[in-house]
Amino acid sequence: MRRMRRSWPFWRTTLFFLGLGAFIAALAPPIDGEAAIFFSWHMVQHMLLTVVAAPLLLLGAPVRPLLRGLPSVVRTGVIRPLARAQMVRALVHAVRHPLVAAALYVGGLYAWHLPDLYDAALLDARIHLIEHAWFFL
């Protein structure tokens, strides 16, 4: 951990925490309360999640420090086998392709704003949580 601390760029940590702040701001008062009432605030919330929080968190590249913070039993017994599994590797490779990622983003944004799915997300907090998770991922 000591070696990583010296070599981990400060700017990555800064971007990660800015992204975390945007994520919390989008899902906490006053934005979350106003989003339940006004469509415009609802869209501000979605844009904060998709256009601000997610890219900042990605630029912060938190995976390496987070993995190193896990107990070694979890890293070697759970994470390593998952990372080596051919199906997981193929899925990650496919989703990281720019065209696939763009299609998933645009398709998901479009689908969640179809009237039936949009109304379901407004009426059911669980569906709304799934919607936010989709936008964030």
DSSP file (Angstrom, degrees, kcal/mol; ACC not computed):
  #  RESIDUE AA STRUCTURE BP1 BP2  ACC     N-H-->O    O-->H-N    N-H-->O    O-->H-N    TCO  KAPPA ALPHA  PHI   PSI    X-CA   Y-CA   Z-CA
    1    1 A M     >        0   0    0      0, 0.0     4,-2.3     0, 0.0     5,-0.2   0.000 360.0 360.0 360.0 -35.7    0.0    0.0    0.0
    2    2 A R  H  >  +     0   0    0      1,-0.2     4,-1.6     2,-0.2     5,-0.2   0.917 360.0  49.3 -62.2 -43.9    2.9    2.4    0.8
    3    3 A R  H  > S+     0   0    0      1,-0.2     4,-1.7     2,-0.2    -1,-0.2   0.918 111.2  50.0 -60.7 -43.3    4.3    2.1   -2.8
    4    4 A M  H  > S+     0   0    0      1,-0.2     4,-2.2     2,-0.2    -1,-0.2   0.894 105.0  57.5 -64.2 -39.1    0.9    2.8   -4.3
    5    5 A R  H  < S+     0   0    0     -4,-2.3    -1,-0.2     1,-0.2    -2,-0.2   0.893 108.9  45.7 -59.7 -40.2    0.4    5.8   -2.1
    6    6 A R  H  < S+     0   0    0     -4,-1.6    -1,-0.2     1,-0.2    -2,-0.2   0.863 120.3  38.6 -70.5 -35.0    3.5    7.4   -3.4
    7    7 A S  H  < S+     0   0    0     -4,-1.7    -2,-0.2    -5,-0.2    -1,-0.2   0.596  87.9 103.2 -95.8 -10.3    2.8    6.6   -7.1
    8    8 A W  S  < S-     0   0    0     -4,-2.2     2,-0.1    -5,-0.2     5,-0.0  -0.614  78.3-117.6 -77.4 123.5   -1.0    7.2   -7.2
    9    9 A P    >>  -     0   0    0      0, 0.0     4,-1.3     0, 0.0     3,-0.6  -0.339   8.9-141.1 -65.9 134.9   -1.6   10.6   -8.9
   10   10 A F  H 3> S+     0   0    0      1,-0.2     4,-2.4     2,-0.2     5,-0.2   0.858 100.4  61.7 -60.6 -36.9   -3.3   13.2   -6.8
   11   11 A W  H 3> S+     0   0    0      1,-0.2     4,-2.5     2,-0.2    -1,-0.2   0.842 100.2  54.0 -63.8 -32.3   -5.4   14.4   -9.7
   12   12 A R  H <> S+     0   0    0     -3,-0.6     4,-2.4     2,-0.2    -1,-0.2   0.920 109.3  47.5 -66.1 -42.8   -7.0   10.9  -10.0
   13   13 A T  H  X S+     0   0    0     -4,-1.3     4,-2.4     2,-0.2    -2,-0.2   0.911 111.9  51.2 -62.8 -42.1   -8.1   11.0   -6.3
   14   14 A T  H  X S+     0   0    0     -4,-2.4     4,-2.2     1,-0.2    -2,-0.2   0.933 110.9  47.1 -61.3 -47.4   -9.4   14.6   -6.9
   15   15 A L  H  X S+     0   0    0     -4,-2.5     4,-2.5     1,-0.2    45,-0.2   0.896 110.5  53.4 -62.8 -39.8  -11.5   13.5   -9.9
   16   16 A F  H  X S+     0   0    0     -4,-2.4     4,-2.4     1,-0.2    -1,-0.2   0.939 111.5  44.5 -60.1 -47.2  -12.8   10.5   -8.0
   17   17 A F  H  X S+     0   0    0     -4,-2.4     4,-2.2     2,-0.2    -1,-0.2   0.831 111.2  53.6 -71.3 -30.6  -14.0   12.6   -5.1
   18   18 A L  H  X S+     0   0    0     -4,-2.2     4,-2.3     2,-0.2    -1,-0.2   0.918 111.0  47.4 -64.5 -42.5  -15.5   15.2   -7.4
   19   19 A G  H  X S+     0   0    0     -4,-2.5     4,-2.4     2,-0.2    -2,-0.2   0.898 110.8  50.9 -63.5 -41.1  -17.4   12.4   -9.1
   20   20 A L  H  X S+     0   0    0     -4,-2.4     4,-2.5     2,-0.2    -1,-0.2   0.896 109.7  51.0 -63.0 -40.2  -18.5   11.1   -5.8
   21   21 A G  H  X S+     0   0    0     -4,-2.2     4,-2.7     2,-0.2    -2,-0.2   0.903 110.2  48.5 -63.1 -41.9  -19.7   14.6   -4.8
   22   22 A A  H  X S+     0   0    0     -4,-2.3     4,-2.1     2,-0.2    -2,-0.2   0.891 111.2  51.4 -64.8 -39.2  -21.7   14.9   -8.1
   23   23 A F  H  X S+     0   0    0     -4,-2.4     4,-1.3     2,-0.2    -2,-0.2   0.933 113.2  43.8 -61.9 -47.6  -23.2   11.5   -7.5
   24   24 A I  H  X S+     0   0    0     -4,-2.5     4,-0.8     1,-0.2     3,-0.3   0.912 112.1  53.3 -65.5 -42.6  -24.3   12.4   -3.9
   25   25 A A  H >< S+     0   0    0     -4,-2.7     3,-0.5     1,-0.2     6,-0.4   0.877 107.7  51.7 -60.2 -37.9  -25.6   15.8   -5.0
   26   26 A A  H 3< S+     0   0    0     -4,-2.1    -1,-0.2     1,-0.2    -2,-0.2   0.824 117.4  37.4 -68.2 -30.9  -27.7   14.2   -7.7
   27   27 A L  H 3< S+     0   0    0     -4,-1.3    -1,-0.2    -3,-0.3    -2,-0.2   0.334 109.5  68.8-106.8   6.8  -29.3   11.8   -5.2
   28   28 A A  S <X S-     0   0    0     -4,-0.8     4,-2.2    -3,-0.5     3,-0.5  -0.754  88.0 -42.9-119.8 166.7  -29.6   14.0   -2.2
   29   29 A P  T  4 S+     0   0    0      0, 0.0    -1,-0.1     0, 0.0    -2,-0.1  -0.380 113.0  24.5 -62.7 148.9  -31.7   17.0   -1.3
   30   30 A P  T  > S+     0   0    0      0, 0.0     4,-2.4     0, 0.0     5,-0.3  -0.993 128.0  42.0 -87.8 -13.5  -32.5   19.5   -2.7
   31   31 A I  H  > S+     0   0    0     -3,-0.5     4,-2.5    -6,-0.4     5,-0.2   0.925 115.6  49.1 -61.1 -46.4  -32.1   18.0   -6.2
   32   32 A D  H  X S+     0   0    0     -4,-2.2     4,-1.0    -7,-0.3    -1,-0.2   0.899 112.8  47.7 -62.2 -41.0  -33.7   14.6   -5.4
   33   33 A G  H  4 S+     0   0    0      1,-0.2     3,-0.4     2,-0.2     4,-0.4   0.919 114.6  45.2 -65.4 -43.6  -36.7   16.3   -3.8
   34   34 A E  H >X S+     0   0    0     -4,-2.4     4,-3.4     1,-0.2     3,-1.2   0.843 106.1  61.5 -68.6 -32.6  -37.3   18.7   -6.6
   35   35 A A  H 3< S+     0   0    0     -4,-2.5    -1,-0.2     6,-0.3     7,-0.2   0.790  98.1  57.9 -65.1 -26.8  -36.8   15.9   -9.2
   36   36 A A  T 3< S+     0   0    0     -4,-1.0    -1,-0.3    -3,-0.4    -2,-0.2   0.692 119.2  30.3 -73.9 -17.4  -39.8   14.1   -7.7
   37   37 A I  T <4 S+     0   0    0     -3,-1.2     2,-0.4    -4,-0.4    -2,-0.2   0.810 117.9  47.6-107.1 -45.0  -41.9   17.2   -8.5
   38   38 A F     X  -     0   0    0     -4,-3.4     4,-1.8     1,-0.1    -1,-0.2  -0.865  60.4-148.6-112.0 132.7  -40.4   18.9  -11.6
   39   39 A F  H  > S+     0   0    0     -2,-0.4     4,-2.3     1,-0.2     5,-0.2   0.883 100.4  58.3 -60.9 -39.5  -39.4   17.2  -14.8
   40   40 A S  H  > S+     0   0    0      1,-0.2     4,-2.0     2,-0.2    -1,-0.2   0.906 108.3  44.6 -60.8 -41.9  -36.6   19.8  -15.3
   41   41 A W  H  > S+     0   0    0     -7,-0.3     4,-2.4     2,-0.2    -6,-0.3   0.843 109.0  57.8 -69.9 -33.1  -35.0   18.8  -12.0
   42   42 A H  H  X S+     0   0    0     -4,-1.8     4,-2.0    -8,-0.3    -2,-0.2   0.912 108.9  45.1 -61.1 -42.0  -35.5   15.2  -12.8
   43   43 A M  H  X S+     0   0    0     -4,-2.3     4,-2.7     2,-0.2    -2,-0.2   0.864 109.1  55.1 -72.1 -35.6  -33.5   15.7  -16.0
   44   44 A V  H  X S+     0   0    0     -4,-2.0     4,-2.5     2,-0.2    -2,-0.2   0.920 108.1  51.2 -58.8 -42.8  -30.8   17.7  -14.1
   45   45 A Q  H  X S+     0   0    0     -4,-2.4     4,-1.9     1,-0.2    -2,-0.2   0.929 111.0  46.8 -59.8 -46.9  -30.5   14.7  -11.8
   46   46 A H  H  X S+     0   0    0     -4,-2.0     4,-2.6     1,-0.2     5,-0.3   0.897 112.3  49.8 -64.5 -40.3  -30.1   12.3  -14.8
   47   47 A M  H  X>S+     0   0    0     -4,-2.7     4,-2.8     1,-0.2     5,-1.0   0.890 107.9  53.6 -67.7 -38.1  -27.5   14.5  -16.4
   48   48 A L  I  X>S+     0   0    0     -4,-2.5     5,-3.5    -5,-0.2     4,-0.7   0.916 113.2  44.4 -59.9 -41.4  -25.5   14.8  -13.2
   49   49 A L  I  <>S+     0   0    0     -4,-1.9     5,-1.8     3,-0.2    -2,-0.2   0.930 125.3  29.9 -68.4 -45.2  -25.4   11.1  -13.0
   50   50 A T  I  <5S+     0   0    0     -4,-2.6    -2,-0.2     3,-0.2    -3,-0.2   0.864 129.8  30.5 -87.6 -36.9  -24.6   10.4  -16.6
   51   51 A V  I  <5S+     0   0    0     -4,-2.8    -3,-0.2    -5,-0.3    -2,-0.1   0.727 132.6  20.1 -99.4 -24.2  -22.6   13.4  -17.8
   52   52 A V  I  X<S+     0   0    0     -5,-1.0     4,-1.9    -4,-0.7     5,-0.2   0.821 123.7  38.7-109.2 -61.5  -20.8   14.5  -14.7
   53   53 A A  I  ><S+     0   0    0     -5,-3.5     4,-2.6     1,-0.2     5,-0.2   0.940 114.9  48.3 -64.0 -52.0  -20.5   11.8  -12.0
   54   54 A A  H  ><S+     0   0    0     -5,-1.8     4,-2.3    -6,-0.3    -1,-0.2   0.929 114.2  44.3 -60.6 -48.9  -19.9    8.7  -14.1
   55   55 A P  H  > S+     0   0    0      0, 0.0     4,-2.7     0, 0.0    -1,-0.2   0.908 114.0  50.5 -63.6 -39.0  -17.1   10.2  -16.2
   56   56 A L  H  X S+     0   0    0     -4,-1.9     4,-1.6     1,-0.2    -2,-0.2   0.916 111.3  48.4 -64.4 -40.8  -15.4   11.9  -13.2
   57   57 A L  H  X S+     0   0    0     -4,-2.6     4,-0.5    -5,-0.2    -1,-0.2   0.904 112.3  49.2 -64.7 -40.0  -15.4    8.6  -11.3
   58   58 A L  H >< S+     0   0    0     -4,-2.3     3,-1.3    -5,-0.2    -2,-0.2   0.915 109.6  50.8 -64.8 -42.2  -14.0    6.7  -14.3
   59   59 A L  H 3< S+     0   0    0     -4,-2.7    -1,-0.2     1,-0.3    -2,-0.2   0.798 102.8  61.2 -65.6 -27.2  -11.3    9.3  -14.7
   60   60 A G  H 3< S-     0   0    0     -4,-1.6    -1,-0.3   -45,-0.2    -2,-0.2   0.674  94.5-152.3 -70.5 -16.3  -10.5    8.8  -11.1
   61   61 A A    <<  +     0   0    0     -3,-1.3     3,-0.4    -4,-0.5    -3,-0.1   0.909  24.7 172.2  45.4  61.9   -9.7    5.2  -11.9
   62   62 A P     >  +     0   0    0      0, 0.0     4,-2.4     0, 0.0     5,-0.2   0.533  49.9  91.2 -79.7  -4.1  -10.6    3.9   -8.4
   63   63 A V  H  > S+     0   0    0      1,-0.2     4,-2.9     2,-0.2     5,-0.3   0.926  84.2  48.8 -62.0 -48.8  -10.4    0.2   -9.2
   64   64 A R  H  > S+     0   0    0     -3,-0.4     4,-2.4     1,-0.2    -1,-0.2   0.946 115.8  41.3 -60.5 -51.4   -6.7   -0.4   -8.4
   65   65 A P  H  > S+     0   0    0      0, 0.0     4,-1.2     0, 0.0    -1,-0.2   0.894 115.9  51.4 -65.0 -35.5   -6.8    1.3   -4.9
   66   66 A L  H  X S+     0   0    0     -4,-2.4     4,-0.5     2,-0.2     3,-0.2   0.922 111.4  47.0 -65.2 -42.2  -10.2   -0.3   -4.1
   67   67 A L  H >< S+     0   0    0     -4,-2.9     3,-1.2    -5,-0.2    -1,-0.2   0.905 110.5  51.9 -64.9 -40.6   -8.9   -3.7   -5.0
   68   68 A R  H 3< S+     0   0    0     -4,-2.4    -1,-0.2    -5,-0.3    -2,-0.2   0.752 104.7  58.3 -68.4 -21.5   -5.8   -3.2   -3.0
   69   69 A G  H 3< S+     0   0    0     -4,-1.2    -1,-0.3    -3,-0.2    -2,-0.2   0.617  88.8  94.0 -81.6 -12.5   -7.9   -2.2    0.0
   70   70 A L  S << S-     0   0    0     -3,-1.2    -3,-0.0    -4,-0.5     2,-0.0  -0.437  92.1 -92.9 -76.3 153.2   -9.8   -5.5   -0.1
   71   71 A P    >>  -     0   0    0      0, 0.0     4,-2.2     0, 0.0     3,-0.7  -0.374  34.7-119.6 -60.7 145.6   -8.7   -8.4    2.2
   72   72 A S  H 3> S+     0   0    0      1,-0.3     4,-2.9     2,-0.2     5,-0.3   0.814 112.9  61.7 -60.5 -30.3   -6.3  -10.7    0.3
   73   73 A V  H 3> S+     0   0    0      2,-0.2     4,-2.4     1,-0.2     5,-0.3   0.908 107.5  43.7 -61.2 -41.8   -8.7  -13.6    0.8
   74   74 A V  H <>>S+     0   0    0     -3,-0.7     4,-2.2     2,-0.2     5,-2.1   0.916 114.1  50.5 -69.7 -43.4  -11.4  -11.7   -1.2
   75   75 A R  I  <>S+     0   0    0     -4,-2.2     5,-2.7     3,-0.2    -2,-0.2   0.935 121.6  31.9 -60.7 -46.7   -8.9  -10.6   -3.9
   76   76 A T  I  <5S+     0   0    0     -4,-2.9    -2,-0.2     3,-0.2    -1,-0.2   0.821 126.0  41.1 -83.5 -30.9   -7.5  -14.2   -4.4
   77   77 A G  I  <5S+     0   0    0     -4,-2.4    -3,-0.2    -5,-0.3    -2,-0.2   0.746 133.4  10.0 -90.6 -24.0  -10.7  -16.2   -3.7
   78   78 A V  I  X5S+     0   0    0     -4,-2.2     4,-1.8    -5,-0.3    -3,-0.2   0.741 127.2  42.6-119.4 -56.9  -13.3  -14.0   -5.5
   79   79 A I  I  ><S+     0   0    0     -5,-2.1     4,-2.9     1,-0.2     5,-0.2   0.928 112.3  51.2 -66.5 -48.0  -11.9  -11.3   -7.7
   80   80 A R  H  ><S+     0   0    0     -5,-2.7     4,-1.7    -6,-0.3    -1,-0.2   0.931 111.5  46.6 -59.9 -48.4   -9.0  -13.2   -9.3
   81   81 A P  H  > S+     0   0    0      0, 0.0     4,-1.0     0, 0.0    -1,-0.2   0.901 114.4  48.9 -61.5 -37.8  -11.2  -16.1  -10.5
   82   82 A L  H >< S+     0   0    0     -4,-1.8     3,-0.6     1,-0.2    -2,-0.2   0.930 110.5  50.1 -64.3 -43.8  -13.8  -13.7  -11.8
   83   83 A A  H 3< S+     0   0    0     -4,-2.9    -1,-0.2     1,-0.2    -3,-0.2   0.784 113.6  46.4 -65.5 -26.8  -11.2  -11.7  -13.6
   84   84 A R  H 3< S+     0   0    0     -4,-1.7    -1,-0.2    -5,-0.2    -2,-0.2   0.604  83.9 112.1 -91.0 -12.4   -9.8  -14.8  -15.2
   85   85 A A    <X  -     0   0    0     -4,-1.0     4,-2.4    -3,-0.6     5,-0.2  -0.437  65.7-140.6 -65.9 129.3  -13.2  -16.3  -16.2
   86   86 A Q  H  > S+     0   0    0      1,-0.2     4,-2.5     2,-0.2     5,-0.2   0.874  99.4  51.8 -60.9 -40.5  -13.5  -16.3  -20.0
   87   87 A M  H  > S+     0   0    0      2,-0.2     4,-2.4     1,-0.2    -1,-0.2   0.913 111.0  47.3 -65.7 -42.1  -17.1  -15.2  -20.1
   88   88 A V  H  > S+     0   0    0      2,-0.2     4,-2.7     1,-0.2     5,-0.2   0.923 112.7  49.6 -64.3 -44.1  -16.5  -12.2  -17.8
   89   89 A R  H  X S+     0   0    0     -4,-2.4     4,-2.4     1,-0.2    -2,-0.2   0.907 111.8  48.3 -62.0 -42.0  -13.5  -11.2  -19.8
   90   90 A A  H  X S+     0   0    0     -4,-2.5     4,-2.4     2,-0.2    -1,-0.2   0.906 112.3  48.9 -65.3 -41.7  -15.4  -11.4  -23.1
   91   91 A L  H  X S+     0   0    0     -4,-2.4     4,-2.6     2,-0.2     5,-0.2   0.933 112.9  46.5 -64.1 -46.5  -18.3   -9.4  -21.6
   92   92 A V  H  X S+     0   0    0     -4,-2.7     4,-1.8     1,-0.2    -2,-0.2   0.913 112.6  50.9 -62.1 -42.9  -16.0   -6.7  -20.3
   93   93 A H  H  X S+     0   0    0     -4,-2.4     4,-0.5    -5,-0.2    -1,-0.2   0.918 112.6  46.3 -60.9 -44.0  -14.2   -6.5  -23.6
   94   94 A A  H >< S+     0   0    0     -4,-2.4     3,-1.2     1,-0.2     6,-0.2   0.929 112.7  48.2 -65.4 -46.0  -17.5   -6.2  -25.5
   95   95 A V  H 3< S+     0   0    0     -4,-2.6    -1,-0.2     1,-0.3    -2,-0.2   0.789 106.3  58.5 -68.4 -27.5  -19.0   -3.5  -23.2
   96   96 A R  H 3< S+     0   0    0     -4,-1.8    -1,-0.3    -5,-0.2    -2,-0.2   0.605  79.1 107.3 -78.7 -10.7  -15.7   -1.4  -23.4
   97   97 A H  S <X S-     0   0    0     -3,-1.2     4,-2.9    -4,-0.5     5,-0.3  -0.514  76.6-129.9 -67.3 132.9  -15.9   -1.2  -27.2
   98   98 A P  H  > S+     0   0    0      0, 0.0     4,-2.5     0, 0.0     5,-0.2   0.858 104.6  49.1 -55.9 -40.2  -16.9    2.4  -28.0
   99   99 A L  H  > S+     0   0    0      2,-0.2     4,-2.3     1,-0.2     5,-0.2   0.911 113.8  45.5 -68.1 -40.4  -19.8    1.5  -30.4
  100  100 A V  H  > S+     0   0    0     -6,-0.2     4,-2.6     2,-0.2     5,-0.2   0.934 114.2  48.8 -66.1 -45.7  -21.3   -1.0  -27.9
  101  101 A A  H  X S+     0   0    0     -4,-2.9     4,-2.3     1,-0.2    -2,-0.2   0.912 113.0  47.6 -61.0 -43.2  -20.9    1.5  -25.0
  102  102 A A  H  X S+     0   0    0     -4,-2.5     4,-2.9    -5,-0.3     5,-0.3   0.910 111.9  49.9 -65.0 -42.3  -22.5    4.3  -27.1
  103  103 A A  H  X S+     0   0    0     -4,-2.3     4,-2.6     1,-0.2     5,-0.3   0.910 112.0  47.8 -63.5 -42.1  -25.4    2.0  -28.2
  104  104 A L  H  X S+     0   0    0     -4,-2.6     4,-2.2     2,-0.2     5,-0.2   0.903 114.5  47.1 -64.5 -40.9  -26.1    0.9  -24.6
  105  105 A Y  H  X S+     0   0    0     -4,-2.3     4,-2.5    -5,-0.2    -2,-0.2   0.968 118.3  38.4 -65.1 -54.0  -26.0    4.5  -23.4
  106  106 A V  H  X S+     0   0    0     -4,-2.9     4,-2.5     1,-0.2     5,-0.2   0.918 118.3  49.4 -65.9 -43.7  -28.3    6.0  -26.1
  107  107 A G  H  X S+     0   0    0     -4,-2.6     4,-2.8    -5,-0.3    -1,-0.2   0.905 113.3  46.7 -62.4 -41.8  -30.6    2.9  -26.2
  108  108 A G  H  X S+     0   0    0     -4,-2.2     4,-2.6    -5,-0.3    -2,-0.2   0.915 111.9  49.9 -66.8 -43.0  -30.9    3.0  -22.4
  109  109 A L  H  X S+     0   0    0     -4,-2.5     4,-0.7    -5,-0.2    -2,-0.2   0.917 114.9  45.0 -61.0 -43.5  -31.6    6.7  -22.3
  110  110 A Y  H >< S+     0   0    0     -4,-2.5     3,-1.0    -5,-0.2    -2,-0.2   0.946 113.5  49.1 -64.2 -49.3  -34.2    6.3  -25.0
  111  111 A A  H >< S+     0   0    0     -4,-2.8     3,-1.6     1,-0.3     6,-0.3   0.896 107.3  54.1 -61.4 -42.3  -35.9    3.3  -23.4
  112  112 A W  H 3< S+     0   0    0     -4,-2.6    -1,-0.3     1,-0.3    -2,-0.2   0.688 107.7  52.6 -68.8 -15.7  -36.1    4.8  -19.9
  113  113 A H  T << S+     0   0    0     -3,-1.0    -1,-0.3    -4,-0.7    -2,-0.2   0.304  77.1 115.3-104.9   9.8  -37.9    7.8  -21.4
  114  114 A L  S <> S-     0   0    0     -3,-1.6     4,-3.0    -4,-0.2     5,-0.3  -0.587  81.0-112.9 -68.3 142.5  -40.6    5.8  -23.2
  115  115 A P  H  > S+     0   0    0      0, 0.0     4,-2.7     0, 0.0     5,-0.2   0.856 110.9  47.0 -52.1 -45.8  -43.9    6.8  -21.5
  116  116 A D  H  > S+     0   0    0      1,-0.2     4,-2.1     2,-0.2     5,-0.1   0.937 118.1  40.3 -65.3 -45.7  -44.7    3.4  -19.9
  117  117 A L  H  > S+     0   0    0     -6,-0.3     4,-2.1     2,-0.2    -1,-0.2   0.884 115.5  52.3 -70.5 -37.7  -41.2    2.8  -18.5
  118  118 A Y  H  X S+     0   0    0     -4,-3.0     4,-1.6     2,-0.2    -2,-0.2   0.936 111.6  46.2 -62.0 -46.8  -40.9    6.5  -17.4
  119  119 A D  H  X S+     0   0    0     -4,-2.7     4,-2.0    -5,-0.3    -2,-0.2   0.888 110.2  53.8 -63.8 -39.4  -44.2    6.3  -15.6
  120  120 A A  H  X S+     0   0    0     -4,-2.1     4,-2.0    -5,-0.2     8,-0.2   0.899 107.9  50.5 -62.0 -39.6  -43.3    3.1  -13.9
  121  121 A A  H  < S+     0   0    0     -4,-2.1     7,-0.3     1,-0.2    -1,-0.2   0.839 110.2  50.2 -67.8 -32.2  -40.1    4.6  -12.7
  122  122 A L  H  < S+     0   0    0     -4,-1.6    -1,-0.2     1,-0.2    -2,-0.2   0.852 116.2  41.1 -71.5 -33.9  -42.0    7.6  -11.3
  123  123 A L  H  < S+     0   0    0     -4,-2.0     2,-0.5     1,-0.2    -2,-0.2   0.738 113.9  51.0 -88.3 -24.2  -44.5    5.3   -9.5
  124  124 A D     X  -     0   0    0     -4,-2.0     4,-2.2    -5,-0.2     3,-0.2  -0.954  62.6-157.6-123.7 116.8  -42.2    2.7   -8.1
  125  125 A A  H  > S+     0   0    0     -2,-0.5     4,-2.1     1,-0.2    -1,-0.1   0.821  95.0  56.4 -61.5 -32.1  -39.1    3.6   -6.1
  126  126 A R  H  > S+     0   0    0      2,-0.2     4,-1.9     1,-0.2    -1,-0.2   0.920 108.8  45.5 -67.1 -42.5  -37.4    0.3   -6.9
  127  127 A I  H  > S+     0   0    0     -7,-0.2     4,-2.4     1,-0.2    -2,-0.2   0.887 111.4  53.6 -66.2 -37.9  -37.7    0.8  -10.7
  128  128 A H  H  X S+     0   0    0     -4,-2.2     4,-2.3    -7,-0.3    -2,-0.2   0.881 107.2  51.4 -64.0 -37.7  -36.5    4.4  -10.2
  129  129 A L  H  X S+     0   0    0     -4,-2.1     4,-2.3     2,-0.2    -1,-0.2   0.897 109.3  49.8 -64.5 -41.0  -33.4    3.0   -8.4
  130  130 A I  H  X S+     0   0    0     -4,-1.9     4,-2.4     2,-0.2    -2,-0.2   0.897 109.2  53.2 -63.3 -40.4  -32.8    0.6  -11.3
  131  131 A E  H  X S+     0   0    0     -4,-2.4     4,-2.4     2,-0.2    -2,-0.2   0.934 109.8  47.0 -60.2 -46.9  -33.1    3.5  -13.7
  132  132 A H  H  X S+     0   0    0     -4,-2.3     4,-2.3     1,-0.2    -1,-0.2   0.894 110.6  52.4 -64.2 -38.9  -30.5    5.6  -11.8
  133  133 A A  H  X S+     0   0    0     -4,-2.3     4,-2.5     2,-0.2    -1,-0.2   0.913 109.3  50.3 -62.1 -41.5  -28.2    2.6  -11.7
  134  134 A W  H  < S+     0   0    0     -4,-2.4    -2,-0.2     1,-0.2    -1,-0.2   0.935 111.9  46.9 -61.9 -46.3  -28.5    2.2  -15.5
  135  135 A F  H  < S+     0   0    0     -4,-2.4    -1,-0.2     1,-0.2    -2,-0.2   0.873 113.9  48.4 -64.1 -36.3  -27.7    5.9  -16.1
  136  136 A F  H  <        0   0    0     -4,-2.3    -1,-0.2     1,-0.2    -2,-0.2   0.888 360.0 360.0 -72.6 -38.7  -24.8    5.8  -13.7
  137  137 A L     <        0   0    0     -4,-2.5    -1,-0.2    -5,-0.2    -2,-0.2   0.483 360.0 360.0 -79.7 360.0  -23.3    2.6  -15.2
